Amino acid sequence: MSVTHEQIMLTSFDEASARRALALAGEALEIEADAIRKLHARLGRDDSVPRAVALMLACRGRVVVSGMGKSGHIARKIAATLASTGTPALFLHPAEAAHGDLGMVTAQDVLVAISYSGESSELAVVLPAVKRMGVPVIAMTGKPASRLAQVADVHLDVSVDKEACPLNLAPTTSTTVTLALGDALAVALLELRGFKPDDFARSHPGGALGRRLLTHVRDVMRSGAAVPQVAPDALLTDALLEISHKGMGMTAIVDADGRPVGVFTDGDLRRLIEKGQHFGQLRIRDVMHLEPRRIHPDRLAVDAVAVMEEFRINQMLVTGDDGKLVGALHIHDLTRAKVI
């Protein structure tokens, strides 16, 4: 009988091993959490953080974030967070910078250089050229006496007592603390810039928040010939044909000036059938629902969702400033646009 991979794993990974794994994981998390608490405690001991924020806030170019190895990965994330929260930023690979990419940096930029040891040889090559350009340098290191810390305009201390790695070698706690401080700087800048949810949406047009805050009713509504509508004097049977042809489960009833005076839905039809109503020569004005819900095309699509949910309806009419019908909206249109 063949032995599965899962059976082998369960055989070699006994209950004692599971307890040990949990203990090691918990210890690593506690070490990193303690390091962040200590970072928080020393924030107010000097003015390094306010000075760093002031430099980035006054930057007329971009915040260029650079680092090698694991510090490089953290630098990429910090640059991405800054860029998505209102502070133009980019990542610069220090090794590539020494071979041409330094041309990405301008005198209007600010450099955030990350190296826990503060002795990164790749950054050491780049720094003199950056300093000659007059670019302010913010260093994030764990060694205040390092070369990088000494040449920087502002030094941010990200020192830790020990790494979460049992060997105290792999960058774990130090990278977590550096990333946390990067997030803290981005949040401070976000607030000081007056960055709002709609600003965030413009930076994330492909995301759910972007769709919710950037999609307007006019972007998803049906218009022109796709909008079901009949005159008040139309026969109910003609209105039913309009409902069937346009596929919205309703029709607007519009007066001679193009303004909606009512609406008739599939639900209204079911209620008529339940009453045993004869359709023969029945006019739509006699059975339409008065004062239909409507919305302006410039309103956000999420506003339409809110109205539909509040009144438990699946369709809405869209009217312009003059009150005339310009479109119609179905809940399915909002679903397809991923607004909901």
Disulfide bonds with the S-S distance in Angstrom:
none
